Amino acid sequence: MLTALINVIYDFVSRHLELFIKLIGAIVVLITLYYIGVFISKLIIERIKVRAAPEVLISIRRGVRVLFTVIGSLAALSIIGIDLTGILVAAGFAGIVVGLALQQTLSQVFAGLLLIVEGRVKVGDAIRIGDDWGLVESIGIASTQIRLWSGEILTVPNTNVASSNIYNYSRSIARRAEFTLGISYSSDVNKAIEVIRKILWNNSAVLAEPEPVIVVDSLGDSAINIKVMYWVPSQLFWSVRRTIVAEVKKALEEAGVEIPFPQRVVWLKSKER
């Protein structure tokens, strides 16, 4: 009885051994590709986690894992011996239809992934795109949100962001601040320049290198225009600029240098009779 049972099991295993081997191989391939997807998703997340919002990271991680799971499933079915021709043709046709229907959306997604991977901008950066200035609030899969200096939230499609010239002021170590002021023609230009230079040198946030530049820029209708250029750490740009302008105005007034209102001299010609 036992011998007969062993013979039956042996015959069954002999007839289906190849199938068992294929099943084991398919399972091994599926599991291996799944964990490869997990590993690659972790590498991607480690690289871009400081530049993207948490929800974006979750979407990327899931997307990578699903991609490798699908590849592993197709490979496993192929190992078992299932013909994938029909499945691939149907999937290809469906992909074309979906791609055409979601062309704009997919372009936004790929542009968002490109922005995140390249690291051109990250959350918290002070940037300018075209005429829009502000801080990056979030970088999503389809769009980027920027809080403008005026307070509004501007949502920009990622394709527009990726194709635009982006001025990122948070990446530079220092920024150049500049302003132009006018003094009256009766005031001493050299004295005004020395007063401004002293204000700049006494401010610890103004960099000594590059050295501040103060030049007579032009002769206006009612004032001599002096251009002031200096460099400050990027994170202190706005606060230092406001302080410098206020201090320069006060110091010039105390030094007796006049900052005039716009003036025009009008000559009236009378006709002699």
C-alpha positions in Angstrom: 0.0 0.0 0.0 2.8 2.4 1.0 4.8 1.5 -2.1 1.8 2.2 -4.3 1.3 5.6 -2.8 4.9 6.5 -3.2 4.7 5.4 -6.8 1.7 7.6 -7.4 3.4 10.6 -5.9 6.6 9.9 -7.8 4.6 9.7 -11.1 2.8 12.9 -10.3 6.0 14.8 -9.5 7.7 13.4 -12.5 5.0 14.5 -14.8 4.7 18.0 -13.2 8.3 18.6 -12.2 8.9 21.1 -15.0 5.8 23.0 -14.0 6.9 23.1 -10.4 10.3 24.4 -11.4 8.7 27.1 -13.5 6.4 28.1 -10.7 9.3 28.4 -8.2 11.3 30.4 -10.8 8.3 32.7 -11.4 7.8 33.3 -7.7 11.5 34.0 -7.2 11.5 36.5 -10.1 8.3 38.3 -8.9 9.6 38.6 -5.4 13.1 39.7 -6.6 11.7 42.5 -8.8 9.3 43.7 -6.1 12.2 44.2 -3.7 14.3 45.8 -6.4 11.5 48.3 -6.8 11.4 48.9 -3.0 15.2 49.4 -3.0 15.1 51.8 -6.0 12.2 53.8 -4.6 14.2 54.3 -1.3 17.2 55.6 -3.3 15.0 58.0 -5.2 13.2 59.2 -2.0 16.6 59.7 -0.2 17.8 61.9 -3.0 14.7 64.1 -3.4 13.1 64.1 0.1 14.3 67.6 0.9 12.9 69.0 -2.4 9.4 67.6 -2.5 6.3 67.4 -0.3 5.5 64.2 1.6 2.5 63.4 -0.6 4.7 63.6 -3.7 7.2 61.2 -2.1 4.5 58.7 -1.3 3.2 58.9 -4.9 6.6 58.3 -6.3 7.3 55.4 -4.0 4.1 53.7 -4.8 4.5 54.4 -8.5 8.0 52.8 -8.6 6.8 49.7 -6.6 3.8 49.2 -8.9 6.0 49.5 -12.0 8.4 46.8 -10.8 5.5 44.6 -9.6 3.9 44.8 -13.0 7.2 44.0 -14.7 7.7 41.1 -12.3 4.2 39.7 -12.9 4.7 39.8 -16.7 8.1 38.1 -16.3 6.5 35.4 -14.0 3.7 34.7 -16.5 6.3 34.4 -19.3 8.4 31.9 -17.3 5.3 29.7 -16.6 4.7 29.6 -20.3 1.7 31.9 -20.8 1.8 33.7 -24.1 1.9 37.4 -23.4 1.5 38.6 -27.0 -2.2 39.2 -26.7 -1.8 40.9 -23.3 1.0 43.2 -24.6 -0.9 44.1 -27.7 -4.0 45.0 -25.6 -1.9 46.9 -23.1 -0.1 48.8 -25.8 -3.4 49.8 -27.5 -4.8 50.8 -24.1 -1.7 52.8 -23.4 -2.0 54.7 -26.6 -5.6 55.6 -26.0 -4.9 56.6 -22.4 -1.8 58.5 -23.4 -3.7 60.5 -26.0 -6.5 61.2 -23.6 -4.2 62.3 -20.8 -1.4 63.8 -22.8 -1.5 67.2 -21.1 -1.8 65.6 -17.6 1.1 63.2 -18.3 3.3 66.1 -19.5 2.6 67.9 -16.2 3.5 64.8 -14.2 6.8 64.2 -16.1 7.7 67.9 -15.8 7.0 67.7 -12.0 9.2 64.6 -11.7 11.9 66.4 -13.7 11.8 69.4 -11.4 12.1 67.3 -8.3 14.9 65.1 -9.6 16.9 68.0 -11.0 16.4 70.0 -7.9 16.1 73.3 -9.7 13.8 74.6 -7.0 12.8 73.3 -3.6 10.2 74.2 -1.0 11.1 77.4 0.7 13.2 78.9 -2.1 12.8 82.5 -3.1 12.4 82.5 -6.9 11.2 84.6 -9.8 9.5 83.2 -12.8 8.7 85.8 -15.4 7.2 88.7 -13.5 6.1 86.6 -10.5 8.2 86.7 -7.3 7.7 84.7 -4.2 8.5 81.6 -2.0 7.9 78.1 -3.2 5.1 76.6 -1.0 4.9 73.1 -2.6 6.0 71.1 -5.6 3.3 68.7 -6.7 3.2 66.1 -9.4 1.1 68.4 -11.7 1.7 71.9 -10.4 3.9 74.2 -8.3 2.5 76.6 -5.7 4.3 79.9 -5.1 3.4 82.4 -2.4 3.8 85.8 -3.9 5.3 88.7 -1.9 1.9 90.2 -2.0 0.5 87.2 -0.2 -1.5 85.4 -2.9 -0.9 81.8 -3.7 0.0 81.3 -7.4 -0.4 77.8 -8.9 1.8 77.3 -11.9 1.6 74.1 -14.1 4.8 72.2 -13.9 5.3 72.3 -17.7 5.4 76.1 -17.5 7.8 76.0 -14.6 10.1 73.5 -16.3 10.2 75.5 -19.6 10.7 78.9 -17.9 13.9 80.7 -16.8 13.9 80.3 -13.0 15.8 82.9 -10.9 16.5 81.2 -7.6 17.7 83.7 -5.1 18.0 81.2 -2.2 20.8 79.3 -3.9 23.2 82.2 -4.1 25.4 83.0 -1.1 25.1 86.7 -1.6 22.9 89.1 -3.6 23.6 92.6 -5.0 21.3 95.3 -3.6 21.1 98.6 -5.4 19.2 101.8 -5.4 19.5 105.2 -7.0 18.9 108.5 -5.1 19.1 112.1 -6.2 20.7 115.1 -4.5 20.3 118.7 -5.4 22.8 120.4 -7.7 23.8 122.8 -4.9 24.9 119.9 -2.7 28.4 118.5 -2.4 28.6 115.2 -4.4 31.8 114.0 -2.7 30.3 114.6 0.7 27.2 112.7 -0.2 29.3 109.8 -1.5 31.4 109.7 1.7 28.2 109.7 3.9 26.8 106.8 2.0 30.1 104.9 2.0 30.3 105.3 5.8 26.7 103.9 6.2 27.6 100.8 4.2 30.9 100.2 5.9 29.3 100.5 9.4 26.7 97.8 8.5 28.1 94.4 9.4 25.8 92.6 6.9 27.3 94.5 3.9 30.1 92.4 2.4 33.6 93.9 2.1 34.3 91.8 -0.9 33.0 92.5 -3.5 33.4 96.1 -2.4 30.4 98.5 -2.4 30.2 100.7 -5.5 28.9 104.3 -5.3 28.9 106.3 -8.6 27.4 109.4 -10.1 24.9 107.7 -12.5 23.3 110.6 -14.3 22.4 114.3 -14.3 18.6 114.5 -14.0 16.3 117.4 -14.5 16.3 118.4 -10.9 18.9 116.2 -9.2 22.3 114.5 -9.5 21.5 110.8 -9.5 23.9 108.6 -7.4 23.7 104.8 -7.9 24.6 102.7 -4.9 25.5 99.0 -5.2 26.5 96.6 -2.5 26.4 92.9 -1.7 24.7 91.2 1.3 23.9 87.6 2.3 20.9 86.3 0.4 18.8 85.6 3.5 19.3 89.1 4.8 18.6 90.9 1.4 15.3 92.6 2.1 15.9 93.6 5.7 19.3 95.0 5.0 18.2 96.9 2.0 15.3 98.6 3.9 17.7 99.5 6.7 20.3 100.9 4.4 17.9 103.1 2.5 16.4 104.6 5.7 19.9 105.2 7.2 21.2 106.9 4.1 18.2 109.3 3.9 18.6 110.2 7.6 22.4 110.6 7.4 22.2 112.8 4.3 19.7 115.1 5.9 21.9 115.4 9.0 24.9 116.2 6.8 23.0 119.0 5.1 22.8 117.2 1.7 19.5 118.0 0.1 17.3 115.3 -1.5 15.2 117.5 -3.7 11.6 117.2 -5.0 11.3 117.2 -8.7 11.6 120.7 -10.0 11.1 122.5 -13.2 12.0 126.1 -14.2 9.5 127.6 -16.5 10.3 130.7 -18.5 7.4 132.8 -19.7 8.1 134.9 -22.8 6.1 138.0 -23.1 5.5 139.7 -26.4 6.6 143.3 -26.4 4.2 145.7 -28.1 
